[in-house]
């Protein structure tokens, strides 16, 4: 699952080694730290996402629920404070907009 917040983009998948855990991955280390400040963030050579952390499922659910409950903006992209991250999210928006246009 991809999760975009105004400060972070993460990818959450099942941890292959921990049944009740997620492997949470990010392109930028700070994105993991912003959401999971106590996580042991590490890198894995040859992986597609440079930064990773093993997070218990219950903790990840709580963090994502809190992020959702904190939404007060009426336009996601306009609420992103980091210009580089804003531009990246705008590109994702554009790709998905073109995808939508092809749907019937």
DSSP file (Angstrom, degrees, kcal/mol; ACC not computed):
  #  RESIDUE AA STRUCTURE BP1 BP2  ACC     N-H-->O    O-->H-N    N-H-->O    O-->H-N    TCO  KAPPA ALPHA  PHI   PSI    X-CA   Y-CA   Z-CA
    1    1 A X              0   0    0      0, 0.0    11,-3.2     0, 0.0     2,-0.4   0.000 360.0 360.0 360.0 132.2    0.0    0.0    0.0
    2    2 A X  E     -A   11   0A   0      9,-0.2     2,-0.4     7,-0.0     9,-0.2  -0.804 360.0-167.6 -92.2 137.8    1.3    3.4   -0.8
    3    3 A X  E     -A   10   0A   0      7,-2.7     7,-2.4    -2,-0.4     2,-0.5  -0.992   4.0-169.4-128.9 124.5    0.5    6.2    1.7
    4    4 A X  E     +A    9   0A   0     -2,-0.4     2,-0.3     5,-0.2     5,-0.2  -0.960  10.1 171.1-111.4 126.7    1.0    9.8    0.9
    5    5 A X        -     0   0    0      3,-3.4    63,-0.0    -2,-0.5    -2,-0.0  -0.712  52.9 -96.0-116.3 177.2    0.8   12.4    3.7
    6    6 A X  S    S+     0   0    0     -2,-0.3    75,-0.4     1,-0.2    76,-0.4   0.668 125.7  27.7 -69.5 -12.9    1.7   16.1    3.4
    7    7 A X  S    S+     0   0    0      1,-0.2     2,-0.3    73,-0.1    -1,-0.2   0.500 121.7  40.9-121.6  -8.7    5.1   15.2    4.8
    8    8 A X        -     0   0    0     26,-0.1    -3,-3.4    24,-0.0     2,-0.4  -0.995  46.0-162.1-148.0 145.8    5.8   11.6    3.8
    9    9 A X  E     +A    4   0A   0     -2,-0.3    18,-0.5    -5,-0.2    19,-0.4  -0.997  29.7 167.3-121.5 124.5    5.5    9.0    1.1
   10   10 A X  E     -AB   3  26A   0     -7,-2.4    -7,-2.7    -2,-0.4     2,-0.5  -0.932  30.1-141.6-133.6 158.4    5.8    5.4    2.3
   11   11 A X  E     -AB   2  25A   0     14,-2.5    14,-2.9    -2,-0.3     2,-0.5  -0.989  18.7-161.2-118.8 126.7    5.1    2.0    1.0
   12   12 A X  E     + B   0  24A   0    -11,-3.2     2,-0.3    -2,-0.5    12,-0.2  -0.936  19.0 158.8-114.3 125.5    3.7   -0.6    3.4
   13   13 A X  E     - B   0  23A   0     10,-2.1    10,-3.0    -2,-0.5     2,-0.1  -0.914  48.8 -79.7-135.9 164.3    3.9   -4.3    2.8
   14   14 A X  E     - B   0  22A   0     -2,-0.3     2,-0.5     8,-0.2     8,-0.2  -0.424  46.9-118.6 -61.4 134.6    3.8   -7.5    4.8
   15   15 A X    >   -     0   0    0      6,-2.2     3,-0.5     3,-0.4     6,-0.3  -0.690  17.8-147.8 -74.8 121.8    7.1   -8.2    6.6
   16   16 A X  T 3  S+     0   0    0     -2,-0.5    -1,-0.2     1,-0.2     3,-0.1   0.766  95.5  39.8 -63.1 -25.7    8.2  -11.6    5.2
   17   17 A X  T 3  S+     0   0    0      1,-0.2     2,-0.5    -3,-0.0    -1,-0.2   0.570 112.8  53.6-102.2 -11.0    9.8  -12.5    8.5
   18   18 A X    X   -     0   0    0     -3,-0.5     3,-2.0     3,-0.2    -3,-0.4  -0.917  62.5-160.8-131.3 105.1    7.3  -11.2   11.0
   19   19 A X  T 3  S+     0   0    0     -2,-0.5    -1,-0.1     1,-0.3    -4,-0.1   0.817  95.4  41.1 -56.5 -34.1    3.6  -12.3   10.7
   20   20 A X  T 3  S+     0   0    0     -6,-0.1    37,-2.5     2,-0.0    38,-0.4   0.020 108.1  83.4-103.5  29.0    2.3   -9.4   12.8
   21   21 A X  E <   - C   0  56A   0     -3,-2.0    -6,-2.2    -6,-0.3     2,-0.3  -0.904  62.0-142.0-131.2 158.4    4.6   -6.8   11.2
   22   22 A X  E     -BC  14  55A   0     33,-3.4    33,-2.5    -2,-0.3     2,-0.7  -0.854  15.1-135.3-110.9 151.1    4.9   -4.5    8.2
   23   23 A X  E     -BC  13  54A   0    -10,-3.0   -10,-2.1    -2,-0.3     2,-0.5  -0.957  27.2-163.2 -98.7 115.8    7.9   -3.6    6.3
   24   24 A X  E     -BC  12  53A   0     29,-2.9    29,-1.8    -2,-0.7     2,-0.3  -0.903   9.9-173.2-106.6 126.6    7.6    0.1    5.8
   25   25 A X  E     -BC  11  52A   0    -14,-2.9   -14,-2.5    -2,-0.5     2,-0.3  -0.840   7.3-178.2-123.5 154.4    9.7    1.6    3.1
   26   26 A X  E     -BC  10  51A   0     25,-2.4    25,-2.0    -2,-0.3   -16,-0.1  -0.982  33.8-137.9-148.6 158.4   10.5    5.1    1.9
   27   27 A X  S    S+     0   0    0    -18,-0.5     2,-0.4    -2,-0.3    -1,-0.1   0.687  99.8  42.7 -85.1 -22.9   12.5    7.0   -0.7
   28   28 A X  S >> S-     0   0    0    -19,-0.4     3,-1.2     1,-0.1     4,-0.9  -0.993  76.3-140.9-129.5 128.5   13.6    9.5    1.9
   29   29 A X  H >> S+     0   0    0     -2,-0.4     4,-2.0     1,-0.3     3,-1.0   0.882 101.0  59.8 -55.3 -42.7   14.8    8.6    5.4
   30   30 A X  H 3> S+     0   0    0      1,-0.3     4,-2.9     2,-0.2    -1,-0.3   0.787  94.9  64.4 -60.9 -27.5   13.0   11.6    7.0
   31   31 A X  H <> S+     0   0    0     -3,-1.2     4,-1.1     2,-0.2    -1,-0.3   0.885 106.6  42.5 -64.2 -37.6    9.7   10.4    5.6
   32   32 A X  H <X S+     0   0    0     -3,-1.0     4,-3.3    -4,-0.9    -2,-0.2   0.915 114.2  50.9 -71.6 -42.9   10.0    7.3    7.8
   33   33 A X  H  < S+     0   0    0     -4,-2.0    -2,-0.2     1,-0.2    -1,-0.2   0.888 105.4  56.8 -62.6 -40.0   11.3    9.3   10.8
   34   34 A X  H  < S+     0   0    0     -4,-2.9     3,-0.3     1,-0.2    -1,-0.2   0.884 119.6  30.1 -59.5 -38.7    8.4   11.8   10.5
   35   35 A X  H  < S+     0   0    0     -4,-1.1     2,-0.3     1,-0.2    -2,-0.2   0.829 135.2  26.9 -89.6 -34.8    5.8    9.0   10.9
   36   36 A X    ><  +     0   0    0     -4,-3.3     3,-2.0    -5,-0.1    -1,-0.2  -0.646  66.3 172.3-130.2  73.4    7.7    6.5   13.0
   37   37 A X  T 3  S+     0   0    0     -2,-0.3    -1,-0.1    -3,-0.3    -4,-0.1   0.726  79.8  47.6 -60.8 -24.4   10.2    8.5   15.1
   38   38 A X  T 3  S+     0   0    0      2,-0.1    -1,-0.3    -5,-0.0    -5,-0.1   0.396  86.7 120.1 -96.3   3.2   11.3    5.6   17.3
   39   39 A X  S <  S-     0   0    0     -3,-2.0     2,-1.2    -7,-0.2    16,-0.1  -0.318  70.1-121.7 -71.3 149.8   11.8    3.2   14.4
   40   40 A X        -     0   0    0     14,-0.3    14,-0.4    -2,-0.0     2,-0.4  -0.788  37.0-162.7 -87.9  95.3   15.1    1.5   13.6
   41   41 A X        +     0   0    0     -2,-1.2     2,-0.3    12,-0.1    12,-0.2  -0.670  17.5 163.9 -87.3 132.9   15.5    2.8   10.0
   42   42 A X  E     -D   52   0A   0     10,-2.5    10,-2.4    -2,-0.4     2,-0.3  -0.895  31.2-122.0-141.5 169.2   18.1    1.0    7.9
   43   43 A X  E     -D   51   0A   0     -2,-0.3     2,-0.4     8,-0.2     8,-0.2  -0.819  14.2-153.9-112.4 157.0   19.2    0.5    4.3
   44   44 A X    >   -     0   0    0      6,-0.6     3,-1.9    -2,-0.3     5,-0.0  -0.973  25.4-117.5-133.3 118.3   19.4   -2.7    2.3
   45   45 A X  T 3  S+     0   0    0     -2,-0.4     3,-0.1     1,-0.3     5,-0.0  -0.236  96.2  12.7 -56.4 135.0   21.8   -3.0   -0.6
   46   46 A X  T 3  S+     0   0    0      1,-0.3    -1,-0.3     2,-0.1     2,-0.2   0.481  93.3 132.9  80.4   3.3   20.1   -3.6   -3.9
   47   47 A X    <   -     0   0    0     -3,-1.9    -1,-0.3     1,-0.1    -3,-0.1  -0.546  60.8-131.0 -87.8 155.1   16.6   -2.8   -2.7
   48   48 A X  S    S+     0   0    0     -2,-0.2     2,-0.6     1,-0.1    -1,-0.1   0.843  98.5  54.1 -74.8 -33.1   14.3   -0.5   -4.7
   49   49 A X  S    S-     0   0    0      1,-0.1    -5,-0.3    -5,-0.0   -22,-0.2  -0.911  76.0-154.4-100.4 122.7   13.4    1.6   -1.6
   50   50 A X  S    S+     0   0    0     -2,-0.6    -6,-0.6   -24,-0.1     2,-0.4   0.870  75.3  52.6 -65.7 -38.0   16.5    2.9    0.1
   51   51 A X  E     +CD  26  43A   0    -25,-2.0   -25,-2.4    -8,-0.2     2,-0.3  -0.831  65.8 171.7-110.2 138.4   15.1    3.3    3.6
   52   52 A X  E     -CD  25  42A   0    -10,-2.4   -10,-2.5    -2,-0.4     2,-0.3  -0.962  12.0-178.7-142.2 155.1   13.2    0.6    5.6
   53   53 A X  E     -C   24   0A   0    -29,-1.8   -29,-2.9    -2,-0.3     2,-0.6  -0.963  26.7-129.6-153.1 140.5   11.8   -0.1    9.0
   54   54 A X  E     -C   23   0A   0    -14,-0.4     2,-0.4    -2,-0.3   -14,-0.3  -0.822  34.3-177.8 -89.3 123.2   10.1   -3.1   10.6
   55   55 A X  E     -C   22   0A   0    -33,-2.5   -33,-3.4    -2,-0.6   -40,-0.1  -0.981  30.1-114.8-126.6 130.4    6.9   -1.8   12.2
   56   56 A X  E  >  -C   21   0A   0     -2,-0.4     4,-2.3   -35,-0.2     3,-0.4  -0.360  29.4-122.8 -58.3 142.0    4.4   -3.8   14.2
   57   57 A X  H  > S+     0   0    0    -37,-2.5     4,-2.6     1,-0.2     5,-0.2   0.895 110.7  55.6 -55.9 -42.1    1.0   -3.8   12.4
   58   58 A X  H  > S+     0   0    0    -38,-0.4     4,-1.8     1,-0.2    -1,-0.2   0.888 108.9  47.3 -61.5 -38.5   -0.8   -2.3   15.4
   59   59 A X  H  > S+     0   0    0     -3,-0.4     4,-2.6     2,-0.2    -1,-0.2   0.921 111.8  49.5 -68.1 -44.2    1.6    0.7   15.5
   60   60 A X  H  X S+     0   0    0     -4,-2.3     4,-2.6     1,-0.2     5,-0.3   0.914 110.3  50.6 -62.3 -42.6    1.3    1.3   11.8
   61   61 A X  H  X S+     0   0    0     -4,-2.6     4,-2.3    -5,-0.2    -1,-0.2   0.911 111.5  48.7 -61.2 -42.3   -2.5    1.2   12.0
   62   62 A X  H  X S+     0   0    0     -4,-1.8     4,-2.4    -5,-0.2    -2,-0.2   0.923 112.3  47.7 -64.2 -44.6   -2.4    3.7   14.8
   63   63 A X  H  X S+     0   0    0     -4,-2.6     4,-2.1     2,-0.2    -2,-0.2   0.921 114.6  45.2 -64.5 -44.5    0.0    6.1   13.0
   64   64 A X  H  X S+     0   0    0     -4,-2.6     4,-2.2     2,-0.2    -1,-0.2   0.890 112.3  52.3 -68.4 -38.1   -2.0    6.0    9.8
   65   65 A X  H  X S+     0   0    0     -4,-2.3     4,-2.5    -5,-0.3    -2,-0.2   0.916 110.3  48.6 -62.1 -43.1   -5.3    6.4   11.7
   66   66 A X  H  X S+     0   0    0     -4,-2.4     4,-1.4     2,-0.2    -2,-0.2   0.897 109.9  51.7 -64.0 -40.4   -3.9    9.5   13.5
   67   67 A X  H  < S+     0   0    0     -4,-2.1     4,-0.3     1,-0.2    -1,-0.2   0.903 111.6  47.4 -63.1 -40.8   -2.7   11.0   10.2
   68   68 A X  H >< S+     0   0    0     -4,-2.2     3,-1.4     1,-0.2    -2,-0.2   0.917 110.4  51.4 -66.0 -43.7   -6.1   10.5    8.7
   69   69 A X  H 3< S+     0   0    0     -4,-2.5    -1,-0.2     1,-0.3    -2,-0.2   0.759 105.2  58.3 -65.4 -24.1   -7.8   12.0   11.7
   70   70 A X  T 3< S+     0   0    0     -4,-1.4     2,-0.3    -5,-0.2    -1,-0.3   0.493  74.4 122.7 -85.8  -3.5   -5.5   15.1   11.5
   71   71 A X    <   +     0   0    0     -3,-1.4    -3,-0.0    -4,-0.3    -4,-0.0  -0.438  18.4 150.5 -64.9 122.7   -6.5   16.0    7.9
   72   72 A X        +     0   0    0     -2,-0.3    -1,-0.2     0, 0.0     2,-0.1   0.366  40.2  99.0-128.8  -3.9   -7.8   19.6    7.9
   73   73 A X        -     0   0    0      1,-0.1     3,-0.1     3,-0.0     6,-0.0  -0.485  57.2-153.0 -86.8 157.2   -6.9   20.7    4.4
   74   74 A X  S    S+     0   0    0      1,-0.3     2,-0.3    -2,-0.1    -1,-0.1   0.344  88.4  43.6-108.7   4.1   -9.3   20.8    1.4
   75   75 A X     >  -     0   0    0      1,-0.1     4,-0.8     2,-0.0    -1,-0.3  -0.863  67.5-160.4-148.5 111.6   -6.5   20.4   -1.2
   76   76 A X  T >4 S+     0   0    0     -2,-0.3     3,-1.4     1,-0.2     4,-0.4   0.939  89.8  47.9 -59.3 -53.7   -3.8   17.8   -0.5
   77   77 A X  G >4 S+     0   0    0      1,-0.3     3,-1.4     2,-0.2    -1,-0.2   0.881 109.2  54.0 -60.0 -39.3   -1.1   19.1   -2.9
   78   78 A X  G 34 S+     0   0    0      1,-0.3    -1,-0.3     3,-0.0    -2,-0.2   0.681 103.4  58.5 -69.0 -15.8   -1.5   22.7   -1.7
   79   79 A X  G << S+     0   0    0     -3,-1.4     2,-0.6    -4,-0.8    -1,-0.3   0.464  78.7 105.6 -91.3  -2.3   -0.9   21.5    1.9
   80   80 A X    <   -     0   0    0     -3,-1.4   -73,-0.1    -4,-0.4     6,-0.1  -0.699  50.9-168.3 -83.6 117.3    2.5   20.0    1.1
   81   81 A X        +     0   0    0     -2,-0.6     2,-0.6   -75,-0.4    -1,-0.2   0.795  65.0  80.5 -78.1 -28.1    5.2   22.3    2.6
   82   82 A X     >  -     0   0    0    -76,-0.4     4,-2.8     1,-0.2     5,-0.2  -0.707  67.6-154.6 -85.1 117.7    8.3   20.8    0.9
   83   83 A X  H  > S+     0   0    0     -2,-0.6     4,-2.3     1,-0.2    -1,-0.2   0.879  92.5  49.1 -62.4 -41.0    8.5   22.1   -2.7
   84   84 A X  H  > S+     0   0    0      2,-0.2     4,-1.9     1,-0.2    -1,-0.2   0.923 114.7  45.0 -65.4 -43.5   10.4   19.1   -4.1
   85   85 A X  H  > S+     0   0    0      2,-0.2     4,-2.7     1,-0.2    -2,-0.2   0.890 110.4  55.6 -66.6 -39.5    8.0   16.6   -2.5
   86   86 A X  H  X S+     0   0    0     -4,-2.8     4,-2.3     1,-0.2    -2,-0.2   0.928 107.8  48.8 -55.9 -47.0    5.1   18.8   -3.7
   87   87 A X  H  X S+     0   0    0     -4,-2.3     4,-1.8     2,-0.2    -1,-0.2   0.892 110.6  50.4 -63.0 -40.0    6.4   18.5   -7.3
   88   88 A X  H  X S+     0   0    0     -4,-1.9     4,-1.9     1,-0.2    -1,-0.2   0.924 111.7  47.7 -63.9 -43.9    6.8   14.7   -7.0
   89   89 A X  H  X S+     0   0    0     -4,-2.7     4,-2.6     1,-0.2    -2,-0.2   0.866 108.5  55.4 -65.2 -35.4    3.2   14.3   -5.7
   90   90 A X  H  X S+     0   0    0     -4,-2.3     4,-2.4    -5,-0.2    -1,-0.2   0.875 106.0  51.5 -64.6 -36.8    2.0   16.6   -8.5
   91   91 A X  H  X S+     0   0    0     -4,-1.8     4,-2.4     2,-0.2    -2,-0.2   0.910 109.8  48.8 -66.4 -41.1    3.6   14.2  -11.0
   92   92 A X  H  X S+     0   0    0     -4,-1.9     4,-2.4     2,-0.2     5,-0.2   0.931 110.8  51.7 -61.3 -44.8    1.8   11.2   -9.4
   93   93 A X  H  X S+     0   0    0     -4,-2.6     4,-2.2     1,-0.2    -2,-0.2   0.919 110.0  49.6 -56.0 -45.2   -1.4   13.2   -9.5
   94   94 A X  H  X S+     0   0    0     -4,-2.4     4,-2.3     2,-0.2    -1,-0.2   0.914 109.8  49.5 -63.7 -44.6   -0.9   13.9  -13.2
   95   95 A X  H  X S+     0   0    0     -4,-2.4     4,-1.9     1,-0.2    -1,-0.2   0.924 113.9  45.9 -60.4 -44.8   -0.2   10.2  -14.1
   96   96 A X  H  X S+     0   0    0     -4,-2.4     4,-2.5     2,-0.2    -1,-0.2   0.825 108.8  56.2 -70.6 -30.5   -3.3    9.1  -12.2
   97   97 A X  H  X S+     0   0    0     -4,-2.2     4,-2.1    -5,-0.2    -1,-0.2   0.926 108.9  46.6 -63.7 -44.3   -5.4   11.8  -13.9
   98   98 A X  H  X S+     0   0    0     -4,-2.3     4,-0.9     2,-0.2    -2,-0.2   0.868 110.7  53.1 -66.2 -35.4   -4.3   10.5  -17.3
   99   99 A X  H >< S+     0   0    0     -4,-1.9     3,-0.7    -5,-0.2     4,-0.3   0.929 108.2  50.8 -61.1 -45.7   -5.1    7.0  -16.1
  100  100 A X  H >< S+     0   0    0     -4,-2.5     3,-2.0     1,-0.2    -2,-0.2   0.896 103.2  59.1 -59.1 -42.0   -8.6    8.1  -15.0
  101  101 A X  H 3< S+     0   0    0     -4,-2.1    -1,-0.2     1,-0.3    -2,-0.2   0.783 101.6  55.2 -61.9 -26.3   -9.2    9.7  -18.4
  102  102 A X  T << S+     0   0    0     -4,-0.9    -1,-0.3    -3,-0.7     2,-0.2   0.488  90.7  96.3 -84.1  -2.7   -8.7    6.4  -20.1
  103  103 A X    <         0   0    0     -3,-2.0    -3,-0.0    -4,-0.3    -4,-0.0  -0.596 360.0 360.0 -90.6 149.4  -11.4    4.7  -17.9
  104  104 A X              0   0    0     -2,-0.2    -1,-0.1     0, 0.0    -3,-0.0   0.366 360.0 360.0-110.9 360.0  -15.0    4.2  -19.1
